[in-house]
Amino acid sequence: MKCRVKFLVQTYLWTVIVFVMAKVAFMLFCHEGHEFAFGDVFQVVWHGISLDLSTALYFLILPFLLSIVSIWYWTKWLTHLLHGYFLLISLAFALAFVADCSLYPFWGFKLDASCLQYLDSPNEMAASVSTVYIIIRILALVVTTIAIFGGYRNINCNLSATSSKKFIELVLHLISIPLIIIGIRGGLDESATNIGQVYFSQNQFLNHSAVNPVFNFLDSIDSLDSSNISYDFMSDAECEKITNEIFTTESTDVDTLLNTTTPNIIIILMESCGGEFTELCGRTDITPNLNRLAGEGIYFTNCYANSWRTDRGTLCTYSGYPSFPTMSVMKLPAKSRNLPCLANSLRDNKGYSTHYLYGGDINFTNMRSYLIGGGFENLTWKADYSAADQKSAEWGVRDDITFGTLFDLATSMSQPYLIGYSTLSSHEPWDVPIHKFDDEILNAFYYLDQCIGEFITKLRSSKAWNNTLVIMLPDHGINYKDYDELHPQRNHIPMIWVGGAVRAPRRIETICNQTDLPATLLGQLGIDHTDYYFSRDVLSRSYTHPLAVHTYNNGFSLVDSTGFTVFDLNSMQTIKGSGNVNIGKAILQSASKDLSSR
């Protein structure tokens, strides 16, 4: 009996120790940009241990069942089964730990199932990093797997030992089952084990360090299915009351900014180009062309991105639809094809020709399905370029090349037209042909700005300029140095309208969202936008509650007249600011119900 008890205890404790060591490793490898004291390591371990203890019990279930079997029977093939199981979970743990440490610097949140949404495009994921980076991670995966498995193999026990008290051992095992279930659940309280229970600090990095990545991943799998996305924070009546005050679908006494209601329209989604790289945050050296154009056109100085990924930001821009913390609507063709889209609206109401341009893989994150369903009649993408052009950047065709294509389209397409264009070079691994700055990130945005400046200069000298409106805004911002989700400028983005169709330079200082572009643009063109329920015409007299909402992995931020507020959905707590978080909750609740009905 002692051998079986020893086996289970040692197996359980080694699993817990592995989880604890993973926390320390995470803090060491992901510390850049995050300040913490030596004592914080102990705080992280202490507050995270409850989740580790519960999670370790899941992986004790098979050894526990084999322990019961061994009371009567044991043979060599069962030993192989046990070792095979230990090897499998060692590999799974190692993969989780290495992926967690690798993705966190890019995404700013713990490993969860959302990464699975991008596994169907491995080439695009690999394009973000170098070959050396990948080799180092593979080596780390192998070494970590061997180390964890070695610990399990060294557990000193003999399950084949005969027992003279078989019935007593069986009873003790059966008595242990409720204890294991209670341990997995996290106790007898009403609330079960959850991520929020380990949060203890105003420093989100410490909270994230305390989270067990294995539990976080498994717990988040349900969120990949849109049918499981449901936010029920309040009664439907209360939710409707809040959202009805925020979202108005009619344009009233619109402030007219254009000199035509049928301009050619070019929408440039500038990859990752958040306000931290522009004059919005005091930088005049990185994007001089954008800064100059902001003064020459219509400059929305208080616009905020809705999300943190290209697929989500693209859909927010063209469909005016909110983003969700843990799910990409673009990845759900059955849902996204039922959304309104600027291409369809312009084509159906005013006969616009439509075209989308992207130098990367148009199939990434189901982009092709969304764009075609949204009314873009023609697509130009990576496969339409020469082999040399396709290899000009890690993600595909370099921006200076695709900007050339954009100019050709703008001067040759049947008018009026809508051209959507996503840049790609200002993205990891920041491989651009200009080297003005030592900082590779700043260098990439300077390159993007140079491409924009050259394109606008050429377009201005063409006949198409006089009747063209060029709209430039980022698909999302990025974490850069101090600019993380708790920084009020993290998602502050420039939105600039320029072109011969602009009546006069203007600064629009009203707080707004990326999702407000469709209603605002259609309001200028005199086109009905009632289908864009979550998009607001910020130039309309009906826009009486200026605010912007941004979602990130299991959280959201809110900007309105009260300032900047961040709410964490894991701990269900406001972690920064003192704004009315019920507004953000109501928007999520209303959007999730709308999505489920499509």
Secondary structure, DSSP 8 states (H G I E B T S, - for coil): -HHHHHHHHHHHHHHHHHHHHHHHHHHHHT-TT----HHHHHHHHHHHHHHHHHHHHHTTHHHHHHHHHTTT---HHHHHHHHHHHHHHHHHHHHHHHHHHHHHHHHSS---GGGGGGTT-HHHHHTTS-HHHHHHHHHHHHHHHHHHHHHHHT----TT---S-HHHHHHHHHHHHHHHHHHHHTSSSSS-S-GGGG---S-HHHHHHHS-HHHHHHHHGGGGSGGG-----S-HHHHHHHHHHH------S----BS-SS-EEEEEEETT--GGGSGGGT--SS-HHHHHHHHHSEEEEEEE-S-SSHHHHHHHHHH-----SS--GGG-HHHHTTS--HHHHHHHHH--EEEEEESS-TTGGGHHHHHHHTT--EEE-GGGS-HHHHTSBTTBS-HHHHHHHHHHHHTTS-SSEEEEEE--SSSTT---S---SSSHHHHHHHHHHHHHHHHHHHHHTSGGGGGEEEEEEES----BTTBSTTSTTTTEEEEEEESTTB-S-EEE-S-EEGGGHHHHHHHHHT---TT-TT---TTSTT--S--EEEEETTEEEEEETTEEEEEETTTTEEEE--S-HHHHHHHHHHHHHHHHH-
